[in-house]
């Protein structure tokens, strides 16, 4: 059960006189059963939430109730503050500042130092070391368009380098593997698409609003598909690139080969992305087997050499 969802439900109930179970389920994209379990948990924590049936019914906190600041444990508050703080590194805005202020208001004075110590034990910074300087600006533009249901216009460059003008309805921001994307309904393709922010230029909010469509969130977990596509190849690497190779496979896949090198069982898919990974290790990596992938690497190296021989 997610503590952040429970806190959010409590905040909503404190601000609203009454809200329906279905509205809460839609808001947090969970089942009605989950919402009812959450309400039971909130009640067990000492916050009296009652349900009203019939037209205009829903959940509400009993009138004149004031929340006990001790309802959250030190671990609860530390986890919430840690999550909000890490998100604020990437997305700025009054709503996050307000959320942090609200959570901090629950901290009793006698526990403040202990909670601050626990929060500082783990620091999460999702911002990149370097990269596209427009990313932060585009995040703010997309956030505004999401809140106001405004169309976005932009130029988009696909993975082959083709540039097209697009107009799309924004539905969701996605942070996946340190890269920002947003899910939108593309008017050019007449379908939902996942756009990578680093491939976008000239992003602007249009004056036109749109009526939100029913949509499914983008699929972001492809482990089951990758498992069927991947094969293990053998590569020999110099120890100087070991830290980078560890981003793709576990240390258990490494076997020492002398004092300077390792033989690695490397997960590989025969496509441009994975060949480029191998090439990114430069002359510190050699594909040993299978033969046909080694041969393909040689062919690609030969084609690169021809380009440089022409000068």
C-alpha positions in Angstrom: 0.0 0.0 0.0 1.5 3.3 -1.0 1.9 5.8 1.8 1.9 8.7 -0.6 -1.6 7.7 -1.9 -2.9 7.6 1.7 -1.5 11.0 2.5 -3.0 12.4 -0.7 -6.4 10.9 0.1 -6.2 12.5 3.6 -5.3 15.9 2.1 -8.2 15.6 -0.4 -10.6 14.7 2.4 -9.4 17.7 4.5 -9.9 20.1 1.6 -13.2 18.7 0.2 -16.5 18.3 2.1 -17.2 15.0 0.4 -15.8 12.9 -2.4 -17.0 9.7 -4.0 -15.1 6.4 -4.0 -15.2 6.2 -7.8 -13.8 9.7 -8.1 -10.9 8.7 -5.8 -10.3 5.5 -7.8 -10.2 7.4 -11.1 -7.9 10.1 -9.6 -5.3 7.5 -8.4 -6.0 5.0 -11.2 -6.7 2.1 -8.8 -9.7 -0.1 -8.2 -12.6 0.7 -5.9 -11.6 -2.2 -3.7 -8.2 -0.5 -3.2 -9.9 2.8 -2.2 -12.1 1.0 0.3 -9.0 -0.6 1.8 -7.2 2.7 2.0 -10.2 4.3 3.8 -10.2 1.4 6.3 -6.4 2.0 6.9 -7.0 5.7 7.4 -9.7 4.9 9.9 -7.5 2.5 11.7 -4.8 5.2 11.9 -7.2 7.3 14.0 -8.7 9.6 11.4 -12.5 9.2 11.4 -13.7 8.9 7.8 -17.4 8.1 7.3 -19.3 7.2 4.2 -22.5 8.7 3.1 -24.7 6.7 0.6 -27.2 7.9 -2.0 -27.1 10.9 -4.4 -24.2 13.1 -3.5 -22.7 10.5 -1.2 -19.1 9.7 -0.7 -16.4 9.8 2.0 -15.8 12.7 4.3 -13.9 13.4 7.5 -16.1 13.9 10.5 -16.8 17.6 11.0 -14.7 19.5 13.7 -12.1 16.8 13.5 -8.5 18.0 13.7 -5.8 15.7 12.4 -3.4 14.4 15.0 0.2 15.2 14.0 1.3 11.9 15.5 -0.7 9.9 13.0 2.4 9.5 10.7 5.5 7.7 12.0 9.0 9.1 11.6 9.6 6.5 8.8 6.3 7.6 7.0 7.2 11.3 7.0 10.8 10.6 6.0 9.7 8.5 3.0 7.2 11.1 1.9 9.6 14.0 2.2 12.3 12.1 0.4 10.0 11.4 -2.5 8.7 14.9 -2.8 12.2 16.4 -2.5 13.6 14.1 -5.3 10.7 15.1 -7.6 11.3 18.8 -6.9 14.8 18.4 -8.4 13.1 17.8 -11.8 9.7 19.5 -11.7 9.5 22.9 -10.2 6.2 24.5 -9.2 4.0 25.9 -6.5 2.1 22.6 -6.1 5.3 20.8 -5.0 6.4 23.6 -2.7 2.9 23.5 -1.1 2.9 19.8 -0.8 6.3 19.8 1.0 5.1 22.6 3.3 1.9 20.6 4.1 3.8 17.4 4.9 6.4 19.3 7.0 3.4 20.8 9.0 2.8 17.3 10.3 6.2 17.0 11.9 6.2 17.6 15.7 9.0 19.8 17.0 10.4 16.9 19.1 10.8 14.7 16.0 12.0 17.3 13.4 15.7 16.7 13.9 15.4 12.9 13.7 13.3 13.1 10.5 15.7 15.6 8.9 18.5 13.2 9.6 16.7 10.2 8.0 15.7 12.3 4.9 19.3 13.3 4.4 20.5 9.7 4.5 19.4 9.2 1.0 19.6 11.9 -1.7 17.9 11.3 -5.1 18.8 13.6 -7.9 17.1 12.7 -11.1 18.5 15.6 -13.1 21.2 14.7 -15.7 24.8 15.7 -15.4 24.5 17.4 -18.8 22.1 17.4 -21.7 19.5 19.4 -23.6 19.1 22.8 -22.0 15.4 23.0 -23.1 14.3 20.0 -21.1 13.4 21.9 -17.9 11.5 24.6 -19.9 9.6 22.0 -21.9 8.6 20.2 -18.7 7.0 23.4 -17.4 5.2 24.0 -20.8 3.8 20.4 -20.8 2.8 20.7 -17.2 0.8 23.9 -18.0 -0.8 22.2 -21.0 -1.8 19.2 -19.0 -3.4 21.3 -16.3 -5.3 23.5 -18.8 -6.1 20.7 -21.4 -4.4 22.8 -24.1 -3.0 21.5 -27.4 0.8 21.4 -28.0 2.5 22.1 -31.3 6.1 21.1 -31.9 8.7 19.7 -34.3 9.6 16.1 -33.7 12.7 14.2 -34.9 12.2 10.4 -35.1 15.0 7.9 -34.5 15.9 8.0 -38.2 16.4 11.8 -38.2 13.2 12.7 -40.0 11.6 16.0 -38.8 7.9 16.5 -38.8 5.5 19.2 -37.5 3.1 17.8 -34.9 0.1 18.8 -32.9 -0.9 16.7 -29.9 -3.1 16.5 -26.9 -0.9 16.0 -23.7 -2.0 13.3 -21.2 0.9 12.2 -19.1 4.5 13.0 -18.3 6.8 10.0 -17.9 10.3 9.7 -16.5 11.9 6.5 -17.6 15.5 5.5 -17.1 16.6 9.2 -16.6 14.8 10.3 -19.8 11.6 12.4 -20.0 8.8 11.5 -22.3 5.1 12.5 -22.5 2.1 10.6 -23.7 -0.2 12.4 -26.1 -2.7 11.9 -28.8 -1.0 12.9 -32.1 -3.3 14.6 -34.6 -0.9 13.7 -37.5 -0.9 10.0 -36.6 -4.5 9.9 -35.2 -3.3 7.8 -32.4 -1.5 8.0 -29.0 2.2 8.4 -29.1 5.0 8.5 -26.6 7.3 11.5 -27.4 10.8 11.9 -26.1 11.5 15.4 -24.9 15.1 15.4 -26.2 13.7 14.9 -29.7 11.4 17.9 -29.5 12.0 21.5 -30.6 9.8 24.6 -31.0 7.4 23.4 -28.3 4.5 25.8 -27.9 1.1 25.8 -26.2 -1.8 26.5 -28.5 -4.9 28.6 -27.7 -7.2 25.6 -28.5 -8.4 23.4 -25.7 -9.4 19.8 -26.1 -11.8 17.4 -24.4 -9.8 14.6 -22.9 -10.2 11.1 -24.5 -10.2 7.7 -22.8 -6.7 6.3 -23.1 -4.4 3.7 -21.8 -1.2 4.6 -20.2 1.9 3.7 -22.3 3.6 0.4 -21.7 7.0 1.0 -20.1 8.0 -2.5 -18.9 9.2 -4.7 -21.8 11.2 -7.2 -19.7 9.0 -10.1 -20.8 9.4 -9.2 -24.5 13.2 -8.5 -24.1 13.7 -11.9 -22.4 12.5 -13.6 -25.6 14.6 -11.4 -27.9 17.9 -11.3 -26.0 20.7 -13.7 -26.4 24.0 -13.9 -24.6 27.2 -13.0 -26.5 30.8 -13.2 -25.3 32.8 -10.0 -25.2 36.3 -9.2 -23.9 36.7 -5.8 -22.3 39.4 -3.8 -20.7 39.0 -3.1 -17.0 38.8 0.6 -17.7 35.3 0.3 -19.1 34.1 -2.2 -16.5 32.0 0.4 -14.7 30.1 1.2 -17.9 29.5 -2.5 -18.8 28.1 -3.0 -15.4 25.2 -0.7 -16.4 24.0 -3.5 -18.7 24.8 -6.8 -16.8 25.6 -8.0 -13.3 29.1 -8.6 -12.0 28.3 -12.4 -11.9 28.6 -12.3 -15.7 32.3 -11.2 -15.5 35.2 -13.7 -15.6 38.8 -12.4 -15.2 41.1 -12.8 -18.3 44.5 -11.9 -17.1 45.2 -8.8 -15.0 43.7 -6.2 -17.4 40.7 -7.8 -19.0 37.4 -9.6 -18.4 35.3 -12.0 -20.4 31.7 -10.9 -20.1 28.5 -12.8 -20.9 26.6 -9.8 -22.3 22.8 -9.6 -23.0 22.4 -8.6 -26.6 19.7 -8.0 -29.2 20.6 -7.7 -32.9 19.5 -4.2 -33.6 21.1 -0.7 -34.0 20.8 0.2 -30.3 22.8 -2.8 -29.1 25.5 -2.6 -31.8 25.9 1.1 -30.8 26.3 0.0 -27.2 29.2 -2.2 -28.1 30.8 0.5 -30.3 30.5 3.0 -27.4 33.2 1.0 -25.6 35.6 1.7 -28.4 38.8 -0.3 -28.6 38.3 -1.5 -25.1 35.8 -4.1 -26.2 36.0 -7.0 -28.6 33.1 -9.3 -29.5 34.4 -12.9 -29.4 31.2 -14.9 -30.2 28.9 -15.7 -31.9 30.8 -15.5 -35.2 28.1 -13.8 -37.2 27.9 -10.8 -34.7 31.7 -10.6 -34.7 31.6 -10.5 -38.5 28.9 -7.8 -38.5 31.0 -5.7 -36.1 34.0 -6.0 -38.5 31.8 -4.9 -41.4 30.5 -1.9 -39.6 34.1 -0.9 -38.6 35.2 -1.3 -42.2 32.4 1.1 -43.3 33.4 3.6 -40.7 37.0 3.4 -41.8 36.0 4.1 -45.5 34.4 7.3 -44.4 37.7 8.5 -42.8 39.8 7.3 -45.7 38.1 9.7 -48.1 39.9 12.7 -46.6 
